[in-house]
Amino acid sequence: MIRPVFYLFFLCTYVMGAQVTFIIDSLPKTQAKNSAIYISGDFEGWTGGQKKYKLTYGNGQYSITLPVTKKNVLFKFTQGSWKNVEKNKDGNDITNRKYVPIKDKDTVYIQIKSWQSDKKDSSNDLNVYTYAEAFVMPELDGRKRKIWMYLPPNYNSSKEHYPVIYMHDGQNIFNQATSYAGEWHVDETLNELYLKQKKKFIVIAIANGDSLRIEEYTPWKNKKYGGGRGDDYLNFIVHTLKPQVDAQLRTLSGPKNTAIIGSSLGGLISMYAGLKYPQVFGKIGVFSPAFWINPSVFDYAKTHAKIPNQKIYFNMGELEGSEPIDQMHKMIKTIEQNGFPSKNINEKIIPKGAHNETTWSADFKAAVLWLFDEKTTK
């Protein structure tokens, strides 16, 4: 008997030493026999797939047993990276799976409906281009990264210069086919703003480094998850990528016209970028920030918050829970108490919003309109 479990919503008392066995007893027809499946989640830093979290295959089923060290476990299954994450039966995104322990030893049966690789259609609008297939990152030991760009619809027919928005996790920004967790629909949103309000922007979207994502999006090393090369990543953007973009494209290059926006770890590194480089980034989008992985960011904010002309847009989904929301409130209070103008902060808790691209995409337009509305700047 197949017992599909997508979410377990039980009120229970956390039991120390509990463990759970996940058994996948239903797979897509496209699944190759004995191919690798991994579990990834908040318990291991959302890496997309580590060797220690590879499921065991036997008797036609995949399984893994994990210790439960927290009340709620958020997770998804992949085939080794976020490039091939599980999807629903229509090939669309699913929200993060959630497990709540209800006993010392528990078993959960899972159905996987499809994989990202099963859906290859592109959702790019025509004005999204590959800026660089393998842009060299000298500040990060010569690593190479794909970078996309969005140009406003009138770019080729005008001589205008445009504001620029830098975004992380570039795989998810424009295209369902390249995304590992859903797309932001940035191109469709900005094209609509152009048609209806004549708002015009350039977007530079930098692909993350898969297993290197935590390392590059965290300014400080975390004892459990590692990381700590956020400064090198931002130095790459500020000192290598942005100067080239400004030289090659018709940009408005000053901080008043330069934004940096990201979600989760991307929200953390965007917040840090705004504090460290206010002379570069005047508009900051902090979506569902993962401040928990680098608590040092609060101390850093205390000494770097006196920025009179910058604007920061914070948001968090209501369903993300009280702790992440409290941390976002803590950051807002920290910068306000240390010199950041309250009027230059916009905070939003999104009703029924979750920690996913669907929520962030739905709020992207509001964020851009507020960030680039100079009437809301103190």
C-alpha positions as CSV (number, residue, x, y, z in Angstrom):
1,M,0.0,0.0,0.0
2,I,1.4,3.4,-1.0
3,R,1.2,5.9,1.8
4,P,2.0,9.3,0.3
5,V,3.3,11.7,2.8
6,F,4.0,15.2,1.7
7,Y,3.6,17.0,5.0
8,L,3.0,15.7,8.5
9,F,1.3,18.4,10.5
10,F,1.1,17.0,14.0
11,L,1.5,18.8,17.3
12,C,3.9,16.8,19.3
13,T,6.6,16.9,21.9
14,Y,10.1,16.7,20.6
15,V,11.8,13.5,21.6
16,M,15.6,13.5,22.0
17,G,17.3,10.7,20.2
18,A,14.5,10.2,17.7
19,Q,15.1,9.0,14.2
20,V,13.1,8.7,11.0
21,T,13.4,6.4,8.0
22,F,12.3,7.9,4.7
23,I,11.3,5.2,2.1
24,I,10.6,6.2,-1.5
25,D,8.1,3.6,-2.8
26,S,6.9,5.4,-5.9
27,L,9.1,7.0,-8.6
28,P,8.7,8.5,-12.0
29,K,8.7,6.2,-15.0
30,T,11.8,8.1,-16.2
31,Q,13.8,7.0,-13.2
32,A,16.8,4.9,-14.2
33,K,17.1,1.8,-12.1
34,N,19.5,2.2,-9.1
35,S,20.3,5.8,-10.0
36,A,21.4,8.0,-7.2
37,I,18.9,9.9,-5.0
38,Y,19.8,12.3,-2.2
39,I,17.9,14.0,0.6
40,S,18.8,17.7,1.2
41,G,17.3,20.1,3.7
42,D,17.8,22.5,6.6
43,F,19.6,19.8,8.6
44,E,22.5,19.9,6.2
45,G,22.5,23.4,4.8
46,W,20.4,22.8,1.6
47,T,23.5,21.7,-0.3
48,G,21.5,19.8,-2.9
49,G,23.2,16.5,-2.3
50,Q,26.0,15.2,0.0
51,K,27.5,11.7,-0.1
52,K,26.5,11.1,3.5
53,Y,22.8,11.8,2.6
54,K,22.6,9.5,-0.4
55,L,19.8,7.0,-0.2
56,T,20.4,3.3,-0.1
57,Y,18.7,1.2,-2.9
58,G,17.4,-2.2,-2.3
59,N,14.4,-4.4,-3.2
60,G,13.1,-1.7,-5.6
61,Q,13.0,1.0,-3.0
62,Y,15.2,3.9,-1.8
63,S,15.6,4.6,1.9
64,I,17.6,6.6,4.4
65,T,17.5,6.8,8.2
66,L,18.2,10.2,9.8
67,P,18.5,11.3,13.4
68,V,16.0,14.0,14.3
69,T,17.6,16.9,16.1
70,K,14.9,19.5,15.8
71,K,11.1,19.8,15.9
72,N,10.6,20.4,12.2
73,V,12.7,19.0,9.4
74,L,12.4,20.7,6.0
75,F,13.7,18.7,3.0
76,K,13.5,17.7,-0.6
77,F,15.0,15.0,-2.8
78,T,17.4,15.5,-5.6
79,Q,19.5,13.4,-8.0
80,G,22.7,15.0,-6.7
81,S,22.2,18.7,-7.1
82,W,19.5,21.4,-7.3
83,K,19.7,21.1,-11.1
84,N,17.7,18.0,-10.8
85,V,15.3,18.4,-7.9
86,E,12.0,16.6,-7.5
87,K,8.8,18.2,-9.0
88,N,5.1,17.6,-9.0
89,K,3.3,15.4,-11.5
90,D,3.0,18.4,-13.9
91,G,6.7,19.2,-13.7
92,N,6.2,22.2,-11.5
93,D,7.7,23.2,-8.2
94,I,6.7,21.7,-4.9
95,T,7.0,23.4,-1.5
96,N,9.6,22.1,0.9
97,R,8.6,18.8,2.4
98,K,8.1,19.0,6.2
99,Y,8.5,16.3,8.8
100,V,7.5,16.7,12.5
101,P,8.6,13.8,14.8
102,I,5.8,11.9,16.4
103,K,7.7,9.0,18.0
104,D,11.2,7.7,18.7
105,K,11.4,5.7,15.6
106,D,9.3,6.7,12.6
107,T,8.9,5.6,9.0
108,V,7.7,7.9,6.3
109,Y,6.7,6.7,2.8
110,I,7.3,9.1,-0.1
111,Q,6.1,9.5,-3.7
112,I,8.3,11.4,-6.2
113,K,6.2,12.4,-9.1
114,S,8.9,13.8,-11.5
115,W,12.3,15.3,-11.7
116,Q,13.5,18.7,-13.0
117,S,15.3,16.9,-15.9
118,D,11.9,15.6,-17.1
119,K,10.9,19.2,-18.0
120,K,13.1,20.9,-20.6
121,D,10.9,23.7,-21.9
122,S,12.4,27.2,-21.7
123,S,10.5,30.1,-20.2
124,N,12.9,32.9,-21.1
125,D,11.5,35.9,-22.7
126,L,13.3,37.1,-25.8
127,N,15.2,39.9,-24.0
128,V,17.1,37.5,-21.7
129,Y,20.6,36.7,-22.9
130,T,23.6,34.7,-21.7
131,Y,26.1,37.4,-20.7
132,A,28.9,34.9,-20.1
133,E,28.9,31.1,-20.3
134,A,31.9,30.8,-18.0
135,F,32.8,34.1,-16.4
136,V,36.1,33.8,-14.6
137,M,36.1,34.8,-10.9
138,P,39.7,35.7,-10.0
139,E,38.7,36.6,-6.4
140,L,37.5,33.0,-6.0
141,D,40.6,31.1,-7.3
142,G,39.6,31.4,-10.9
143,R,36.2,29.6,-10.6
144,K,33.9,30.1,-13.6
145,R,30.3,30.9,-13.5
146,K,27.4,31.4,-16.0
147,I,25.8,34.8,-15.9
148,W,22.6,35.9,-17.6
149,M,21.3,39.4,-18.4
150,Y,18.0,40.9,-18.9
151,L,17.8,44.0,-21.1
152,P,14.7,46.3,-21.1
153,P,12.5,45.9,-24.3
154,N,13.7,49.2,-25.7
155,Y,17.4,48.7,-25.1
156,N,18.4,48.1,-28.7
157,S,16.2,50.9,-30.1
158,S,17.3,53.7,-27.7
159,K,20.4,55.3,-26.3
160,E,19.2,55.4,-22.7
161,H,21.1,54.3,-19.7
162,Y,19.4,52.0,-17.2
163,P,19.5,51.1,-13.5
164,V,21.0,47.6,-12.8
165,I,19.8,44.9,-10.5
166,Y,22.3,42.2,-9.4
167,M,20.8,38.9,-8.4
168,H,22.1,35.6,-6.9
169,D,21.0,32.1,-7.7
170,G,20.9,33.0,-11.4
171,Q,19.6,29.6,-12.4
172,N,16.2,30.5,-10.8
173,I,15.8,34.0,-12.0
174,F,14.4,33.7,-15.6
175,N,14.0,30.1,-16.7
176,Q,12.1,27.2,-15.4
177,A,14.3,24.8,-17.4
178,T,17.5,25.9,-15.6
179,S,16.0,26.4,-12.1
180,Y,16.4,23.9,-9.3
181,A,13.6,25.2,-7.1
182,G,11.3,27.2,-9.4
183,E,11.9,30.6,-11.2
184,W,11.3,34.2,-10.1
185,H,9.7,35.2,-13.4
186,V,11.8,38.4,-13.3
187,D,11.8,38.8,-17.1
188,E,8.0,38.6,-17.3
189,T,7.5,40.9,-14.4
190,L,9.9,43.6,-15.7
191,N,8.4,43.4,-19.2
192,E,5.0,44.0,-17.7
193,L,6.3,47.0,-15.7
194,Y,7.8,48.3,-18.9
195,L,4.6,48.0,-20.8
196,K,2.3,49.4,-18.1
197,Q,4.6,51.9,-16.3
198,K,7.6,52.4,-18.5
199,K,9.9,51.2,-15.8
200,K,13.2,50.0,-17.3
201,F,16.0,47.9,-15.7
202,I,19.0,45.8,-16.6
203,V,19.3,42.6,-14.5
204,I,22.5,40.7,-14.1
205,A,21.9,37.2,-12.7
206,I,24.9,35.2,-11.4
207,A,24.6,31.4,-11.2
208,N,25.4,29.9,-7.9
209,G,28.1,27.3,-7.5
210,D,26.0,24.4,-6.5
211,S,27.9,22.8,-3.7
212,L,29.9,26.0,-3.3
213,R,26.8,28.1,-2.6
214,I,27.1,28.1,1.1
215,E,30.8,29.0,0.9
216,E,30.2,31.9,-1.4
217,Y,27.0,33.3,0.2
218,T,28.3,33.4,3.8
219,P,30.6,36.1,5.1
220,W,31.7,34.0,8.1
221,K,32.4,30.4,8.5
222,N,29.7,28.3,10.2
223,K,31.0,25.5,12.5
224,K,28.6,23.0,11.1
225,Y,28.2,24.0,7.5
226,G,31.5,25.7,6.7
227,G,31.5,28.6,4.3
228,G,33.0,32.0,4.9
229,R,34.0,33.3,1.5
230,G,31.3,35.8,1.1
231,D,33.8,38.7,1.0
232,D,35.6,37.1,-2.0
233,Y,32.2,36.6,-3.7
234,L,31.2,40.2,-3.2
235,N,34.7,41.4,-4.2
236,F,34.2,39.6,-7.5
237,I,30.9,41.4,-8.1
238,V,32.2,44.8,-7.0
239,H,35.7,44.8,-8.5
240,T,35.4,42.5,-11.5
241,L,31.9,41.9,-12.7
242,K,30.3,45.3,-12.2
243,P,33.1,47.3,-13.8
244,Q,32.9,45.1,-16.9
245,V,29.1,45.4,-17.0
246,D,29.3,49.2,-16.7
247,A,31.9,49.3,-19.5
248,Q,29.9,47.1,-21.9
249,L,26.3,48.1,-21.2
250,R,24.5,51.4,-21.0
251,T,24.2,51.5,-17.2
252,L,23.5,54.1,-14.6
253,S,26.3,53.0,-12.4
254,G,26.0,54.9,-9.1
255,P,24.5,53.5,-5.9
256,K,21.2,55.3,-6.4
257,N,20.7,53.1,-9.5
258,T,22.3,49.8,-8.4
259,A,20.4,47.1,-6.5
260,I,21.4,43.7,-5.2
261,I,18.7,41.2,-4.4
262,G,18.6,37.7,-3.1
263,S,16.7,35.1,-1.1
264,S,17.6,32.8,1.8
265,L,21.5,32.7,1.8
266,G,21.2,35.2,-1.1
267,G,19.2,37.4,1.3
268,L,22.0,37.2,3.9
269,I,24.8,38.0,1.4
270,S,22.7,40.9,-0.1
271,M,22.2,42.4,3.4
272,Y,26.0,42.1,4.0
273,A,26.7,43.6,0.6
274,G,24.6,46.6,1.5
275,L,26.3,47.1,4.8
276,K,29.8,46.7,3.4
277,Y,29.4,48.5,0.1
278,P,26.9,51.3,0.5
279,Q,28.9,53.3,-2.0
280,V,28.1,50.6,-4.6
281,F,24.6,49.3,-3.7
282,G,22.0,51.8,-2.9
283,K,19.0,49.4,-3.1
284,I,19.0,46.1,-1.2
285,G,16.4,43.3,-1.5
286,V,16.5,40.9,1.5
287,F,14.1,38.0,0.8
288,S,13.7,35.4,3.6
289,P,17.2,36.0,4.9
290,A,19.1,33.1,6.4
291,F,20.7,35.1,9.2
292,W,20.8,32.0,11.4
293,I,23.8,30.6,9.6
294,N,25.9,33.7,10.3
295,P,24.8,35.4,13.6
296,S,27.9,37.6,13.4
297,V,25.9,39.7,10.8
298,F,24.1,41.4,13.7
299,D,27.3,42.6,15.3
300,Y,28.5,43.7,11.9
301,A,25.3,45.6,11.3
302,K,25.7,47.5,14.6
303,T,28.9,49.1,13.3
304,H,28.0,49.6,9.7
305,A,24.3,50.7,9.7
306,K,24.8,54.5,9.5
307,I,23.9,54.7,5.9
308,P,21.7,57.8,5.2
309,N,20.6,57.2,1.6
310,Q,20.3,53.4,1.2
311,K,17.0,51.6,1.0
312,I,16.4,48.0,2.1
313,Y,13.3,45.9,1.4
314,F,12.8,42.9,3.7
315,N,10.2,40.2,3.3
316,M,9.4,36.8,4.9
317,G,6.7,34.3,4.3
318,E,4.2,33.9,7.1
319,L,4.7,30.1,7.0
320,E,8.4,30.2,7.5
321,G,7.9,30.3,11.2
322,S,8.4,32.6,14.2
323,E,12.2,32.2,14.5
324,P,13.2,33.4,11.0
325,I,10.6,36.3,11.3
326,D,12.0,37.2,14.7
327,Q,15.5,37.3,13.3
328,M,14.4,39.6,10.5
329,H,12.8,41.9,13.0
330,K,16.0,41.8,15.0
331,M,18.0,42.9,12.0
332,I,15.6,45.8,11.3
333,K,15.7,46.9,15.0
334,T,19.5,46.6,15.0
335,I,20.1,48.9,12.0
336,E,17.4,51.4,13.1
337,Q,19.1,51.7,16.5
338,N,22.5,52.3,14.9
339,G,21.7,55.0,12.4
340,F,19.8,53.6,9.5
341,P,16.7,55.8,8.6
342,S,13.5,54.0,9.4
343,K,11.8,55.5,6.4
344,N,14.3,53.8,4.2
345,I,13.2,50.3,5.4
346,N,10.2,48.4,4.0
347,E,9.2,45.2,5.9
348,K,6.6,42.8,4.7
349,I,5.3,39.5,6.1
350,I,3.6,37.7,3.2
351,P,0.3,36.0,4.2
352,K,0.6,32.2,3.6
353,G,4.0,32.8,2.1
354,A,6.6,30.1,2.3
355,H,10.4,29.8,1.8
356,N,10.3,29.4,-1.9
357,E,10.5,31.0,-5.3
358,T,6.7,31.2,-5.7
359,T,6.5,33.6,-2.7
360,W,9.6,35.6,-3.7
361,S,8.4,35.9,-7.3
362,A,5.0,37.2,-6.2
363,D,6.7,40.0,-4.2
364,F,9.4,40.9,-6.6
365,K,7.4,43.6,-8.4
366,A,6.5,45.3,-5.2
367,A,10.1,45.3,-4.0
368,V,11.4,46.8,-7.2
369,L,8.8,49.5,-7.3
370,W,9.5,50.5,-3.7
371,L,13.2,50.4,-4.0
372,F,13.3,52.5,-7.1
373,D,10.7,55.0,-6.0
374,E,12.7,58.0,-4.9
375,K,9.6,59.6,-3.2
376,T,10.0,56.9,-0.5
377,T,13.6,57.8,0.2
378,K,14.3,60.0,3.2
